């Protein structure tokens, strides 16, 4: 049962129980007084639960407590890992366990105490300081109609969490466990083109109309360019990327930016590895592909290390260690 349904039921029960009080008052005074007192305690408890007061207080307590070591870090593992199942990931073939191991290595280097868990989106997020999606352009979505899982992620960041997406355009595909496959959920725009055979309707799905990019107001371009990864390597490897965003005022690039002309004709700074400030928290996005067909093992390790180092640096900066 959903939390909203439980709260509604509590309010209904409180009203029903309150209706018994006049009948109880007709009982002998000592018995009636005890039962009325007991009933009022139950009714008040149900009313408090129904309006969500104890839940909010506990939620606030958990949010404060999560910044005490060991810091809890969650890695989404809803689809498990099968390199042969192309439905569960896009442009990233590094397993959840590999991400877990690398984060633990960087935490140890920074002398930070962490507890890294493999989690699923049905779990409560509020005790986790960071949550990493290892599936690249795919994320697990339980509700394709309302995208409630994506909304849960957004609210988690808004309340101070750090959400990391390791490759490609976040939320371009949603994997639904009931369908056992991923669905392209980017919004389409349509145009008309004249051909020798007549008019042809053309549909395109711009990256910036993917749900999460749209929520964050990010402008995205797709083109091929080599960039330098300067986060961890002493000699920065030159890597390739096909996806870039404009460095807006709420975007902090983690690598050197470059100028590129956007569709409006103006020049902007672009990046493929960056933080996005949202509410009290942050998103960390790497749009760089890290599959074996696109980068060799050395470069893939450098990208993975960069993401994990940036994650730990951000968390440690928040606890002031």
C-alpha positions in Angstrom: 0.0 0.0 0.0 1.3 3.5 -0.9 2.2 5.9 1.9 -0.6 8.3 0.7 -3.2 5.5 0.9 -2.0 4.6 4.4 -2.4 8.2 5.5 -5.9 8.5 4.0 -6.9 5.3 5.8 -5.6 6.6 9.1 -7.7 9.8 8.8 -10.8 7.7 7.9 -10.2 5.4 11.0 -9.7 8.5 13.2 -13.0 9.9 12.2 -14.8 6.5 12.7 -13.3 6.0 16.1 -14.2 9.5 17.2 -17.8 8.7 16.5 -17.8 6.1 19.2 -17.0 8.6 22.0 -20.7 9.6 22.7 -21.6 5.9 23.1 -18.7 5.3 25.5 -19.7 8.3 27.6 -22.9 6.4 28.6 -20.9 3.7 30.3 -20.1 3.8 34.1 -17.8 6.8 34.8 -14.6 5.0 35.7 -14.8 2.6 32.7 -16.0 5.4 30.3 -13.3 7.8 31.3 -10.6 5.2 30.7 -12.0 4.2 27.3 -12.5 7.8 26.2 -8.9 8.6 27.2 -7.6 5.6 25.4 -9.7 6.3 22.3 -8.6 9.9 22.2 -5.0 8.9 22.3 -5.6 6.5 19.4 -7.5 9.1 17.4 -4.9 11.8 17.9 -2.1 9.3 16.9 -4.1 8.4 13.7 -4.6 12.1 12.9 -1.0 12.9 13.4 0.0 10.0 11.1 -2.7 11.0 8.6 -1.3 14.5 8.2 2.2 13.2 8.1 3.8 14.9 11.1 5.8 12.0 12.6 6.9 10.9 9.1 8.2 14.4 8.4 10.0 14.6 11.7 11.6 11.2 11.2 12.6 12.1 7.6 14.3 15.3 8.8 16.2 13.3 11.4 17.4 10.8 8.8 18.5 13.7 6.5 20.6 15.2 9.3 22.0 11.8 10.4 23.1 10.7 6.9 26.1 13.1 7.0 27.7 11.3 9.9 30.3 8.6 9.0 30.1 6.0 7.7 28.6 7.8 4.8 26.1 5.6 3.0 26.4 5.4 -0.8 23.9 3.5 -2.9 24.5 2.0 -6.4 21.3 1.1 -8.3 21.2 -2.6 -9.0 17.5 -3.1 -10.1 18.4 -4.9 -13.3 21.4 -6.7 -11.9 24.2 -7.1 -14.5 24.3 -9.1 -17.7 26.7 -7.8 -20.4 24.7 -9.7 -23.0 21.4 -8.0 -22.1 21.4 -4.8 -24.1 18.1 -3.7 -22.7 19.5 -2.8 -19.3 22.3 -0.3 -20.1 23.5 2.1 -22.8 27.0 3.3 -23.5 28.4 1.9 -20.2 29.5 -1.7 -19.6 31.0 -1.3 -16.1 29.1 -3.4 -13.6 27.6 -2.1 -10.3 30.1 -4.1 -8.3 33.0 -2.5 -10.2 31.7 0.9 -9.3 31.3 -0.2 -5.7 34.9 -1.4 -5.5 36.3 1.8 -7.1 34.4 4.1 -4.8 35.7 2.2 -1.8 39.2 2.6 -3.1 38.9 6.4 -3.4 37.2 6.6 0.0 40.1 4.7 1.6 42.5 7.1 -0.1 40.7 10.1 1.4 40.4 8.3 4.8 36.6 8.5 4.7 34.5 5.8 6.2 31.8 4.7 3.7 29.2 2.0 3.4 28.5 1.2 -0.3 25.3 -0.7 -0.9 23.7 -2.2 -4.0 20.1 -0.8 -3.8 16.9 -0.7 -5.9 14.6 2.3 -6.5 11.8 0.8 -4.3 14.0 1.6 -1.3 14.0 4.8 0.7 16.8 7.1 -0.5 16.9 9.6 2.4 19.7 7.8 4.4 22.1 7.8 1.4 24.5 10.7 0.8 25.0 9.7 -2.9 23.3 7.4 -5.3 25.0 6.2 -8.6 23.2 4.9 -11.7 25.6 2.5 -13.4 23.4 1.8 -16.4 24.4 4.9 -18.5 21.5 6.2 -20.6 19.1 3.8 -19.0 17.5 4.1 -15.6 15.0 1.8 -13.8 11.5 3.3 -13.9 8.6 1.6 -12.1 5.9 4.0 -13.4 6.1 4.8 -17.1 2.9 6.8 -17.0 4.0 9.3 -14.3 7.7 8.7 -14.2 7.4 8.6 -10.4 10.9 7.0 -10.0 12.5 9.9 -11.8 10.5 12.3 -9.6 11.8 10.4 -6.6 15.4 10.9 -7.8 14.8 14.6 -8.4 13.3 15.1 -4.9 16.2 13.2 -3.4 18.7 15.7 -4.9 16.5 18.6 -4.1 16.8 17.6 -0.4 20.6 17.6 -0.5 21.5 14.3 -2.1 24.1 13.6 -4.8 22.9 11.6 -7.8 25.5 10.4 -10.3 24.9 9.2 -13.9 27.9 7.6 -15.3 27.5 7.8 -19.1 25.3 9.2 -22.0 22.2 11.3 -21.7 20.5 10.6 -18.3 16.9 9.3 -18.6 16.9 8.9 -22.3 15.7 5.3 -21.8 13.6 4.0 -18.9 13.8 0.3 -18.1 10.5 -1.1 -16.8 10.6 -4.4 -14.9 7.1 -5.4 -16.0 8.0 -4.9 -19.7 11.5 -6.4 -19.2 12.8 -3.9 -21.7 13.8 -0.2 -22.0 11.6 2.4 -23.5 12.7 5.6 -25.3 11.0 8.3 -23.2 12.4 11.5 -24.8 9.7 13.8 -26.2 9.4 13.9 -30.0 9.0 17.0 -32.2 7.6 16.7 -35.7 8.4 18.6 -38.9 7.3 18.3 -42.5 9.7 17.9 -45.4 9.0 18.1 -49.1 10.3 15.1 -51.2 9.8 14.0 -54.7 7.1 11.6 -53.5 5.3 14.4 -51.6 5.3 15.6 -48.1 7.0 13.6 -45.4 6.6 13.9 -41.7 9.9 13.7 -39.8 10.1 13.0 -36.1 13.2 13.9 -34.0 13.9 13.5 -30.3 16.3 16.3 -29.1 18.5 15.3 -26.2 17.3 18.3 -24.2 13.7 17.0 -24.3 14.6 13.9 -22.3 12.8 14.2 -19.0 15.7 14.9 -16.7 17.5 17.3 -19.1 14.2 19.2 -19.4 13.6 19.4 -15.7 17.1 20.8 -15.2 16.9 23.2 -18.1 20.1 21.9 -19.8 20.8 22.5 -23.4 22.5 19.6 -25.2 24.3 19.1 -28.5 25.5 16.0 -30.1 28.8 16.2 -32.0 32.2 14.4 -32.0 35.1 16.0 -30.2 38.3 15.0 -28.3 38.6 16.4 -24.8 41.1 16.2 -21.9 40.3 14.3 -18.7 42.2 16.2 -16.0 40.5 14.9 -12.8 42.9 12.1 -11.8 45.6 11.3 -14.4 49.0 12.9 -14.2 49.1 12.9 -18.0 45.5 13.6 -19.0 44.3 11.1 -21.6 42.6 12.5 -24.6 39.1 11.0 -24.7 36.2 11.2 -27.1 32.7 12.4 -26.5 29.6 12.7 -28.6 27.4 14.6 -26.1 28.0 18.0 -24.5 26.0 20.5 -22.5 26.2 24.3 -22.3 27.8 25.3 -19.0 24.9 27.3 -17.5 25.1 29.3 -14.3 24.1 26.3 -12.2 26.6 24.0 -14.0 30.2 23.4 -12.8 32.4 21.7 -15.4 34.9 19.2 -14.0 37.2 19.3 -17.1 38.4 22.2 -19.3 35.6 23.7 -21.4 35.6 24.8 -25.0 33.7 27.2 -27.1 31.0 26.0 -29.6 28.3 27.6 -31.5 24.7 26.6 -30.4 21.6 26.4 -32.5 20.7 30.0 -31.6 23.9 31.2 -33.3 25.7 32.2 -30.1 29.0 30.8 -28.8 28.9 29.0 -25.4 31.2 27.0 -23.1 30.5 23.3 -23.4 31.4 20.3 -21.1 30.8 16.5 -21.0 31.6 16.0 -17.3 30.0 18.4 -14.8 28.0 19.0 -11.6 24.5 20.5 -11.8 23.2 22.4 -8.7 19.6 21.6 -7.9 17.8 22.6 -4.7 20.1 21.6 -1.8 21.9 18.9 -3.7 23.8 18.1 -6.9 23.7 15.9 -10.0 27.0 14.6 -11.3 26.7 13.8 -15.0 29.3 12.2 -17.3 28.0 12.2 -20.9 31.1 10.3 -22.0 30.6 6.8 -23.4 32.6 4.2 -21.5 31.8 1.0 -23.3 34.6 -1.2 -24.8 33.6 -0.5 -28.4 34.3 3.2 -27.9 37.2 3.5 -25.5 40.0 1.1 -24.6 40.5 -0.3 -21.1 43.0 2.4 -20.0 40.7 5.3 -20.9 37.6 3.6 -19.4 39.4 3.1 -16.1 40.5 6.8 -16.2 36.9 7.9 -16.7 35.6 5.6 -14.0 38.3 6.8 -11.6 37.4 10.4 -12.4 33.7 9.9 -11.6 34.5 8.1 -8.3 37.0 10.7 -7.2 34.6 13.6 -8.0 31.9 11.7 -6.0 34.1 11.4 -2.9 35.5 14.9 -3.2 31.9 16.3 -3.2 30.8 14.2 -0.2 33.9 15.0 1.8 33.5 18.7 1.1 30.0 18.5 2.6 31.1 17.0 5.8 34.1 19.3 6.1 36.7 16.6 6.5 
